[in-house]
């Protein structure tokens, strides 16, 4: 949606936003000043206390009170949503009116604000949600995506808690054992490093990656001039942050951007495609999903259902069609119909099947001929619960098609989260998203600093 870029410009100026809303309020009513609030004689101090949210003053109409409350609030999405949902327990016309008022205060074009609200209403009807408590998280997620505010403090905090919960079993495997190791040693000697290597291997980091990580940590400790176990966690945190540092992404110059999704069967590739499409749609992009897995009719049907559910475009050919032909015709459709993003599914295949890997190369060539530069990103989807097998998959897919990034699914609830370190360290490929649950909002951007903090806290 076009208005969200405008919202970003004013996001850090809540007083200006609220003042504009007040001006609109006065102009619409022909007032020179706002009406004075009517309050009881013994009304409590209405100033905002630290740690509390402003509320609408008593005696004013809801628009005036809402505007004043928004003016006093910190510019945080969670606080703004709490204010506009105050006293509204279920979905209702009042809630949509308040949300529309918030958009108006932010300067959003009315037609685009209505579209956002309409899409959200439709989603609520499909899901059967009534209580605000059940869907407030989803509303905040959609607004954060649309506003490109996933790095905003509240969103980072929400993601950190979810990530921390998701890797609890991995943390149990690594951090508690590290704590025991640190208490048992007075220096970072050979015995310390031998025991630390065992901890890494038990957490599915693997022999090669464990050795590489230890070499890096030893070098970092020498550079810091420390042999004290008390400094070890900080050294490890710094090293993990460095390992997960994402390279700058070069966006596609000429739309549509083309993402080619690869991976073995059963890793969650199809649902990951749907979640990526969902995110892109919320960010205002026109998305086409192409069913390049022509070996299974069920795969085509599943993608079509997902596309319909999230409102994305869909392209497929008959079961057994040439996947390269699907890619070519989907590319043609994406270009001619003005799509911003093409997500191409490919058949799940064993990484050991040479002929099927060659087929992927053919699809790549066809895409590049039809749309120079495509595919702009080749993304491998791997399952965190498979541990060391994920390493073998990454190596062979990378050799075959030249991967650009990795999406790691099913990270929640696995004790094999050490594979995150191994995959990144050995292949020098960025992990861009992680799956932390079944919901659409559970595919979240991967942040190395947050992962290191969640793992070692």
C-alpha positions as CSV (number, residue, x, y, z in Angstrom):
1,X,0.0,0.0,0.0
2,X,1.3,3.4,-0.9
3,X,0.4,5.2,2.3
4,X,2.6,3.1,4.5
5,X,5.8,4.7,3.2
6,X,4.1,8.0,4.2
7,X,3.4,6.7,7.7
8,X,7.0,5.8,8.2
9,X,8.0,9.5,7.7
10,X,5.8,10.7,10.5
11,X,6.1,7.7,12.8
12,X,8.7,9.5,15.0
13,X,6.6,12.7,15.4
14,X,3.6,11.7,17.5
15,X,2.9,15.2,18.6
16,X,2.7,16.5,15.0
17,X,0.4,13.6,14.1
18,X,-1.9,14.2,17.0
19,X,-1.9,18.0,16.4
20,X,-3.0,17.4,12.8
21,X,-5.8,15.2,14.0
22,X,-6.9,17.9,16.4
23,X,-6.8,20.5,13.7
24,X,-9.0,18.2,11.5
25,X,-11.4,17.7,14.4
26,X,-11.7,21.5,14.9
27,X,-12.0,22.3,11.2
28,X,-14.8,19.6,10.7
29,X,-16.8,21.1,13.6
30,X,-16.1,24.8,12.9
31,X,-14.4,25.2,16.3
32,X,-11.7,27.7,17.2
33,X,-10.6,25.5,20.2
34,X,-11.3,22.1,21.6
35,X,-14.1,21.8,24.1
36,X,-12.9,21.7,27.7
37,X,-13.1,18.3,29.3
38,X,-15.9,17.8,31.7
39,X,-14.5,16.1,34.8
40,X,-15.7,15.6,38.4
41,X,-14.4,18.0,41.0
42,X,-12.2,15.3,42.6
43,X,-10.9,14.0,39.3
44,X,-7.4,12.4,39.7
45,X,-4.3,13.8,38.0
46,X,-4.6,12.8,34.3
47,X,-0.9,13.2,33.5
48,X,0.8,10.2,32.2
49,X,2.7,8.2,34.8
50,X,5.9,6.3,34.0
51,X,5.0,2.8,33.0
52,X,1.3,3.5,32.3
53,X,-0.6,4.2,29.2
54,X,-2.6,7.4,28.6
55,X,-6.3,7.0,28.4
56,X,-9.1,9.1,27.0
57,X,-10.1,11.8,29.4
58,X,-13.7,11.5,30.8
59,X,-16.4,13.7,29.4
60,X,-15.0,14.1,25.9
61,X,-16.3,12.4,22.7
62,X,-14.1,9.4,21.8
63,X,-12.3,11.1,18.9
64,X,-11.1,14.0,21.0
65,X,-10.1,11.7,23.9
66,X,-8.4,9.3,21.5
67,X,-6.4,12.1,19.9
68,X,-5.2,13.4,23.2
69,X,-4.3,9.9,24.4
70,X,-2.3,9.3,21.2
71,X,-0.5,12.6,21.6
72,X,0.7,11.6,25.1
73,X,1.7,8.1,24.2
74,X,5.2,7.0,23.2
75,X,5.5,6.3,19.4
76,X,5.1,2.6,19.9
77,X,2.8,0.5,17.8
78,X,1.7,-1.7,20.8
79,X,0.8,1.4,22.8
80,X,-1.2,2.9,20.0
81,X,-3.1,-0.3,19.6
82,X,-3.8,-0.5,23.3
83,X,-5.3,3.0,23.2
84,X,-7.6,2.4,20.2
85,X,-8.8,-0.9,21.6
86,X,-9.5,0.4,25.1
87,X,-13.0,-0.6,26.1
88,X,-13.5,-2.6,22.9
89,X,-13.6,-6.3,23.7
90,X,-14.8,-7.7,20.4
91,X,-14.7,-6.9,16.7
92,X,-17.3,-4.2,16.0
93,X,-18.0,-1.2,13.9
94,X,-16.5,0.9,16.7
95,X,-13.2,-0.8,16.4
96,X,-13.0,-0.3,12.7
97,X,-14.0,3.4,13.2
98,X,-11.2,3.8,15.7
99,X,-8.7,2.1,13.5
100,X,-9.8,4.3,10.6
101,X,-9.3,7.3,12.8
102,X,-5.8,6.3,13.6
103,X,-5.0,6.0,9.9
104,X,-6.5,9.4,9.3
105,X,-4.4,10.9,12.1
106,X,-1.4,9.4,10.3
107,X,-2.4,11.0,7.1
108,X,-3.3,7.8,5.2
109,X,-5.5,8.1,2.1
110,X,-9.0,7.0,3.0
111,X,-9.3,4.4,0.2
112,X,-6.1,2.6,1.2
113,X,-7.0,2.7,4.9
114,X,-10.4,1.2,4.0
115,X,-8.7,-1.5,2.0
116,X,-6.4,-2.5,5.0
117,X,-9.4,-2.7,7.3
118,X,-11.5,-4.6,4.8
119,X,-8.8,-7.2,4.3
120,X,-8.4,-7.6,8.1
121,X,-12.2,-7.9,8.6
122,X,-12.3,-10.6,5.9
123,X,-9.5,-12.5,7.6
124,X,-11.3,-12.4,10.9
125,X,-14.5,-13.7,9.3
126,X,-12.5,-16.6,7.8
127,X,-10.8,-17.4,11.0
128,X,-13.9,-17.0,13.1
129,X,-12.3,-14.6,15.6
130,X,-14.5,-12.3,17.8
131,X,-12.4,-11.3,20.8
132,X,-9.9,-8.5,20.4
133,X,-7.5,-10.5,22.7
134,X,-7.5,-13.3,20.1
135,X,-6.5,-11.2,17.1
136,X,-4.7,-8.1,18.5
137,X,-1.3,-9.8,18.0
138,X,-2.1,-10.5,14.3
139,X,-3.3,-6.9,13.9
140,X,0.0,-5.6,15.4
141,X,2.0,-8.0,13.1
142,X,0.2,-6.7,10.0
143,X,0.7,-3.1,10.9
144,X,4.4,-3.7,11.7
145,X,4.9,-5.4,8.4
146,X,3.0,-2.7,6.5
147,X,4.9,0.1,8.3
148,X,8.2,-1.8,7.9
149,X,8.6,-1.6,11.7
150,X,9.8,-5.1,12.5
151,X,12.9,-3.5,14.0
152,X,10.8,-1.3,16.2
153,X,11.5,-2.0,19.9
154,X,8.2,-3.6,20.7
155,X,8.3,-5.9,17.7
156,X,11.9,-6.9,18.5
157,X,10.9,-7.7,22.0
158,X,8.0,-9.9,20.8
159,X,10.2,-11.7,18.4
160,X,12.9,-12.2,21.0
161,X,10.5,-13.8,23.5
162,X,9.1,-16.1,20.8
163,X,12.6,-17.0,19.6
164,X,13.8,-17.6,23.2
165,X,10.8,-19.9,23.8
166,X,11.4,-21.7,20.5
167,X,15.1,-22.6,21.2
168,X,14.5,-23.5,24.8
169,X,15.5,-27.1,24.2
170,X,18.7,-26.1,22.3
171,X,19.5,-23.6,25.1
172,X,19.1,-26.5,27.6
173,X,21.6,-28.5,25.5
174,X,24.2,-25.8,25.2
175,X,23.9,-23.0,27.8
176,X,23.4,-25.0,30.9
177,X,26.2,-27.3,30.0
178,X,28.4,-24.3,29.3
179,X,27.5,-22.9,32.7
180,X,28.6,-26.2,34.3
181,X,31.8,-26.1,32.2
182,X,32.7,-22.6,33.3
183,X,32.2,-23.4,37.0
184,X,34.5,-26.4,36.7
185,X,37.4,-24.6,35.2
186,X,39.6,-21.8,36.3
187,X,41.1,-21.1,32.9
188,X,40.5,-21.7,29.2
189,X,42.9,-24.6,29.0
190,X,43.0,-27.6,26.7
191,X,40.6,-29.6,28.9
192,X,38.1,-26.7,28.8
193,X,38.2,-26.6,25.0
194,X,37.9,-30.4,24.7
195,X,34.7,-30.4,26.9
196,X,33.3,-27.4,25.0
197,X,33.8,-29.3,21.7
198,X,31.7,-32.2,23.1
199,X,28.9,-29.8,24.1
200,X,28.8,-28.4,20.5
201,X,28.7,-31.8,18.9
202,X,25.9,-32.9,21.3
203,X,23.9,-29.9,20.1
204,X,24.3,-30.9,16.5
205,X,26.9,-28.3,15.6
206,X,29.0,-31.1,14.0
207,X,32.7,-31.9,14.1
208,X,33.8,-29.6,11.3
209,X,31.8,-26.5,12.4
210,X,32.7,-27.1,16.1
211,X,36.4,-27.1,15.2
212,X,36.1,-24.0,13.1
213,X,34.1,-22.2,15.9
214,X,36.6,-23.1,18.5
215,X,39.5,-21.8,16.4
216,X,37.7,-18.5,16.0
217,X,36.9,-18.4,19.8
218,X,40.5,-19.1,20.7
219,X,41.7,-16.4,18.4
220,X,39.2,-13.9,19.8
221,X,40.2,-14.8,23.4
222,X,43.9,-14.3,22.6
223,X,43.1,-10.9,21.0
224,X,41.2,-9.9,24.1
225,X,44.1,-11.1,26.2
226,X,41.9,-13.2,28.5
227,X,42.1,-16.7,29.8
228,X,39.3,-16.2,32.3
229,X,36.2,-18.4,32.0
230,X,34.1,-15.5,33.2
231,X,34.8,-13.7,29.9
232,X,33.9,-16.7,27.7
233,X,30.2,-16.1,27.3
234,X,30.8,-12.6,26.0
235,X,33.4,-13.9,23.6
236,X,31.0,-16.5,22.4
237,X,28.2,-14.0,22.0
238,X,30.4,-11.7,19.9
239,X,31.5,-14.6,17.7
240,X,27.9,-15.8,17.1
241,X,26.9,-12.2,16.2
242,X,29.7,-12.1,13.7
243,X,28.8,-15.5,12.2
244,X,25.2,-14.4,11.7
245,X,26.0,-10.9,10.3
246,X,23.8,-10.6,7.2
247,X,25.4,-9.2,4.0
248,X,23.6,-6.3,2.3
249,X,20.9,-7.6,-0.1
250,X,20.8,-6.3,-3.6
251,X,17.2,-5.8,-4.7
252,X,16.0,-6.7,-8.1
253,X,16.2,-3.6,-10.4
254,X,13.5,-4.5,-12.8
255,X,10.3,-6.1,-11.4
256,X,9.2,-8.7,-10.9
257,X,11.6,-10.0,-8.3
258,X,11.9,-13.8,-8.7
259,X,12.5,-16.2,-5.8
260,X,13.2,-19.8,-6.6
261,X,12.4,-22.1,-3.7
262,X,14.2,-25.4,-3.3
263,X,14.5,-28.2,-0.8
264,X,13.8,-31.8,0.0
265,X,10.3,-33.1,0.7
266,X,8.8,-32.6,4.1
267,X,10.7,-29.5,5.2
268,X,7.7,-27.1,5.0
269,X,8.6,-25.5,1.6
270,X,5.0,-25.1,0.5
271,X,3.8,-23.4,3.7
272,X,6.9,-21.2,3.7
273,X,6.1,-20.0,0.2
274,X,2.6,-19.1,1.4
275,X,4.0,-17.2,4.4
276,X,6.5,-15.3,2.2
277,X,3.6,-14.4,-0.1
278,X,1.5,-13.3,2.8
279,X,4.2,-11.0,4.2
280,X,4.8,-9.5,0.7
281,X,1.1,-8.9,0.2
282,X,0.9,-7.1,3.5
283,X,3.7,-4.9,2.4
284,X,1.7,-3.9,-0.6
285,X,3.3,-6.1,-3.3
286,X,1.4,-7.9,-6.0
287,X,2.4,-11.6,-5.7
288,X,2.2,-14.5,-8.1
289,X,2.8,-18.1,-6.8
290,X,3.8,-20.6,-9.5
291,X,3.5,-24.4,-8.9
292,X,6.7,-25.7,-10.3
293,X,6.4,-29.1,-8.6
294,X,4.6,-31.0,-11.4
295,X,5.4,-34.4,-10.0
296,X,2.6,-34.4,-7.4
297,X,-1.0,-33.2,-8.1
298,X,-1.4,-32.7,-4.4
299,X,1.5,-30.1,-4.4
300,X,-0.3,-28.1,-7.1
301,X,-3.6,-28.2,-5.3
302,X,-2.1,-27.3,-1.9
303,X,-0.4,-24.2,-3.4
304,X,-3.6,-23.2,-5.1
305,X,-5.5,-23.4,-1.9
306,X,-2.9,-21.3,-0.1
307,X,-2.8,-18.7,-2.9
308,X,-6.6,-18.4,-2.7
309,X,-6.5,-18.1,1.0
310,X,-4.1,-15.2,1.1
311,X,-5.3,-13.5,-2.1
312,X,-2.2,-14.0,-4.2
313,X,-2.1,-14.8,-8.0
314,X,-1.6,-18.4,-9.0
315,X,-0.1,-20.2,-12.0
316,X,0.1,-23.9,-12.7
317,X,0.1,-26.5,-15.5
318,X,-1.1,-30.1,-15.6
319,X,0.6,-32.7,-13.5
320,X,3.6,-34.1,-15.3
321,X,4.4,-30.9,-17.2
322,X,7.9,-29.8,-17.8
323,X,8.9,-27.6,-14.7
324,X,11.0,-25.4,-17.0
325,X,7.9,-24.7,-19.1
326,X,6.0,-23.8,-15.9
327,X,8.8,-21.4,-15.0
328,X,8.8,-19.8,-18.5
329,X,5.0,-19.3,-18.7
330,X,4.8,-18.1,-15.1
331,X,7.5,-15.6,-15.8
332,X,5.6,-14.4,-18.8
333,X,2.4,-13.9,-16.7
334,X,4.3,-12.1,-14.0
335,X,5.8,-9.6,-16.4
336,X,2.7,-9.0,-18.6
337,X,0.3,-8.6,-15.6
338,X,2.6,-6.4,-13.6
339,X,3.4,-8.6,-10.6
340,X,6.0,-7.3,-8.2
341,X,7.1,-10.8,-6.9
342,X,7.1,-14.3,-8.4
343,X,7.5,-17.2,-5.9
344,X,8.4,-20.4,-7.8
345,X,7.9,-23.7,-6.1
346,X,10.1,-26.6,-7.2
347,X,9.6,-30.3,-6.7
348,X,10.9,-31.6,-3.4
349,X,13.8,-33.9,-4.3
350,X,16.5,-35.9,-2.6
351,X,19.8,-33.9,-2.8
352,X,21.5,-37.1,-3.9
353,X,19.4,-37.4,-7.2
354,X,21.7,-35.9,-9.8
355,X,19.1,-35.8,-12.6
356,X,16.7,-33.9,-10.5
357,X,19.4,-31.4,-9.5
358,X,20.1,-30.9,-13.2
359,X,16.5,-30.1,-13.7
360,X,16.8,-27.2,-11.2
361,X,19.7,-25.8,-13.3
362,X,17.5,-25.9,-16.4
363,X,14.8,-24.0,-14.6
364,X,17.3,-21.4,-13.6
365,X,18.5,-21.0,-17.2
366,X,15.0,-20.6,-18.5
367,X,14.1,-17.9,-15.9
368,X,17.3,-16.0,-16.8
369,X,16.6,-16.0,-20.5
370,X,13.0,-14.8,-20.0
371,X,13.9,-12.2,-17.4
372,X,17.6,-11.2,-17.2
373,X,18.9,-11.5,-13.6
374,X,16.2,-14.1,-12.6
375,X,16.0,-15.9,-10.3
376,X,17.2,-13.0,-8.2
377,X,17.4,-15.2,-5.1
378,X,17.6,-19.0,-4.8
379,X,16.3,-20.0,-1.4
380,X,16.9,-23.3,0.3
381,X,14.3,-24.4,2.9
382,X,15.7,-26.7,5.5
383,X,14.2,-28.4,8.6
384,X,16.0,-27.6,11.9
385,X,14.9,-30.9,13.4
386,X,17.0,-32.9,10.9
387,X,20.3,-31.8,12.4
388,X,23.4,-32.9,10.4
389,X,21.3,-33.9,7.4
390,X,20.5,-30.3,6.9
391,X,24.2,-29.6,6.4
392,X,24.5,-32.2,3.7
393,X,21.4,-30.8,1.9
394,X,22.8,-27.2,2.1
395,X,26.2,-28.3,0.7
396,X,24.8,-30.2,-2.3
397,X,22.1,-27.7,-3.2
398,X,24.6,-24.9,-3.0
399,X,27.0,-26.8,-5.3
400,X,24.2,-27.5,-7.8
401,X,22.3,-24.1,-8.1
402,X,24.3,-21.6,-6.1
403,X,22.1,-20.7,-3.1
404,X,21.6,-17.1,-1.9
405,X,20.0,-17.7,1.4
406,X,18.4,-20.2,3.8
407,X,15.1,-20.3,5.6
408,X,15.1,-22.6,8.6
409,X,11.8,-24.1,9.6
410,X,10.6,-25.9,12.7
411,X,13.2,-24.2,14.9
412,X,10.6,-24.1,17.7
413,X,10.8,-27.1,20.0
414,X,14.0,-28.7,18.6
415,X,17.1,-29.6,20.6
416,X,19.1,-29.5,17.4
417,X,19.3,-25.7,17.0
418,X,23.1,-25.9,16.9
419,X,22.6,-26.7,13.2
420,X,21.9,-22.9,12.8
421,X,25.5,-22.2,13.6
422,X,26.9,-25.1,11.5
423,X,24.9,-24.2,8.4
424,X,25.9,-20.6,8.5
425,X,29.6,-21.1,9.5
426,X,30.4,-23.8,6.9
427,X,28.5,-22.5,3.9
428,X,28.8,-18.7,4.4
429,X,25.1,-18.3,3.6
430,X,22.7,-16.0,5.5
431,X,19.7,-17.4,7.3
432,X,17.0,-14.8,6.5
433,X,13.9,-16.3,8.1
434,X,13.1,-18.9,10.8
435,X,9.9,-20.8,11.3
436,X,8.7,-20.5,15.0
437,X,5.3,-22.0,14.7
438,X,2.3,-22.8,12.4
439,X,0.7,-19.4,12.1
440,X,1.4,-17.0,9.2
441,X,3.1,-14.6,11.6
442,X,5.4,-17.3,12.8
443,X,7.8,-16.9,9.9
444,X,10.0,-14.2,11.2
445,X,13.2,-12.4,10.1
446,X,16.3,-14.0,11.6
447,X,18.4,-11.7,13.8
448,X,21.8,-13.0,14.7
449,X,22.1,-10.7,17.8
450,X,18.8,-11.8,19.1
451,X,19.6,-15.5,18.5
452,X,22.9,-15.2,20.3
453,X,21.2,-13.4,23.2
454,X,18.4,-16.0,23.4
455,X,20.8,-18.9,23.2
456,X,23.1,-17.6,26.0
457,X,20.6,-16.0,28.4
